[in-house]
Amino acid sequence: MQADQHSKDPTLERVQAARKERLLRLQEVLLRVGYRRSRFLDLVRQGVFPRPVRLPGGRAVAWPESVVDDLVDRLAAGNGA
């Protein structure tokens, strides 16, 4: 991939932004949003909640803390699922 195309990759941009902040694994996200695992993941699959970023070197995923904070604010305002 060329450098100019690489810089426009939205997934890469999310990963780069996530590197600058704390990443939260699923258990911590669930504690913050108050949903059970299955319900939360269903809503992620449906696009209601943001998708996680994949961590380097494996199958692990996490959500940037700012994304989770925005989600919690949205839920508190009554704009969630």
Secondary structure by P-SEA (a helix, b strand, c coil): ccaaaaaacaaaaaaaaaaabbbbcaaaaaaaacccaaaaaaaaaaccbbbbbbcccccbbbbcaaaaaaaaaaaaacccc
